[in-house]
Amino acid sequence: MGRVLLMLVAVWAILCGAFYWAMRQPPAVFGQMAARLPMPLMIVLPFETLWRSARAGRIHPGETAPDFALPTLDRKQTVRLASFRGSKPVVLVFGSYT
């Protein structure tokens, strides 16, 4: 009985590690992986805890955001975050408005 329990715990830990690794992948890749997982497996794993840890990021409030560049809406120019440093506040909003 003890061996079976130990093996179940080991399998659960391996699944948690694999799921955490998958969550660290880009959203499109993780979405493809998650779509193939059976729902009972999602219930057994600590999804929310793993998700919060995998997607927590490394930037903390008050730290300087890393520089990045994005195209303008008309795609004719590129805007860099660093170009606003010291001149005016920048608000970054992530999400969907559809």
C-alpha positions as CSV (number, residue, x, y, z in Angstrom):
1,M,0.0,0.0,0.0
2,G,2.8,2.4,0.9
3,R,4.6,1.8,-2.5
4,V,1.4,2.5,-4.4
5,L,0.9,5.7,-2.6
6,L,4.5,6.7,-3.1
7,M,4.2,6.0,-6.8
8,L,1.0,8.0,-7.1
9,V,2.7,11.0,-5.3
10,A,5.7,10.7,-7.6
11,V,3.5,10.6,-10.7
12,W,1.5,13.6,-9.4
13,A,4.7,15.6,-8.7
14,I,6.0,14.8,-12.2
15,L,2.7,15.9,-13.8
16,C,2.8,19.1,-11.7
17,G,6.3,19.8,-12.9
18,A,5.4,19.1,-16.6
19,F,2.3,21.3,-16.3
20,Y,4.4,24.1,-14.7
21,W,6.9,23.9,-17.5
22,A,4.1,24.0,-20.1
23,M,2.6,27.1,-18.4
24,R,6.0,28.9,-18.7
25,Q,5.8,28.6,-22.5
26,P,4.3,31.3,-24.7
27,P,0.5,31.5,-24.4
28,A,-0.2,30.0,-27.8
29,V,2.0,27.0,-27.1
30,F,0.4,26.5,-23.7
31,G,-3.0,26.8,-25.1
32,Q,-2.3,24.0,-27.6
33,M,-1.0,21.8,-24.9
34,A,-3.9,22.5,-22.5
35,A,-6.5,21.8,-25.1
36,R,-5.2,18.2,-25.4
37,L,-5.3,17.5,-21.6
38,P,-8.2,15.5,-20.2
39,M,-10.4,17.5,-17.9
40,P,-10.0,15.1,-14.9
41,L,-6.3,15.8,-15.0
42,M,-6.9,19.5,-14.7
43,I,-9.0,19.0,-11.6
44,V,-6.3,16.8,-9.9
45,L,-3.5,19.4,-10.5
46,P,-3.2,22.6,-8.5
47,F,-3.9,24.7,-11.6
48,E,-4.3,28.1,-10.0
49,T,-1.3,27.8,-7.8
50,L,0.9,26.6,-10.7
51,W,-0.5,29.4,-13.0
52,R,0.2,32.2,-10.5
53,S,3.7,30.9,-10.0
54,A,4.5,30.3,-13.7
55,R,3.1,33.7,-14.8
56,A,4.2,35.8,-11.9
57,G,7.0,37.4,-13.8
58,R,10.2,38.9,-12.5
59,I,9.3,42.6,-12.3
60,H,8.1,43.9,-9.0
61,P,6.2,47.2,-8.3
62,G,8.5,50.2,-8.4
63,E,11.1,48.5,-10.7
64,T,11.9,49.9,-14.1
65,A,10.2,48.0,-16.8
66,P,12.4,46.4,-19.5
67,D,12.6,48.1,-22.8
68,F,10.6,46.8,-25.7
69,A,9.4,48.0,-29.1
70,L,5.9,47.8,-30.6
71,P,4.6,48.9,-34.0
72,T,2.1,51.8,-34.1
73,L,-1.5,51.0,-35.1
74,D,-0.9,51.9,-38.7
75,R,2.3,49.8,-38.7
76,K,4.3,52.6,-40.2
77,Q,6.6,53.3,-37.2
78,T,7.9,51.6,-34.1
79,V,7.7,53.0,-30.6
80,R,10.2,52.1,-27.9
81,L,9.2,52.2,-24.2
82,A,12.6,53.7,-23.4
83,S,11.8,56.8,-25.5
84,F,9.3,57.9,-22.9
85,R,11.6,57.4,-19.9
86,G,11.9,60.5,-17.9
87,S,9.4,62.5,-20.0
88,K,6.0,61.3,-19.1
89,P,4.2,58.5,-17.4
90,V,3.3,55.4,-19.4
91,V,0.5,53.0,-18.5
92,L,0.7,49.5,-19.9
93,V,-2.6,47.7,-20.2
94,F,-2.8,44.0,-21.1
95,G,-6.0,42.2,-21.9
96,S,-8.7,41.9,-24.4
97,Y,-11.4,44.4,-25.1
98,T,-13.5,42.2,-27.4
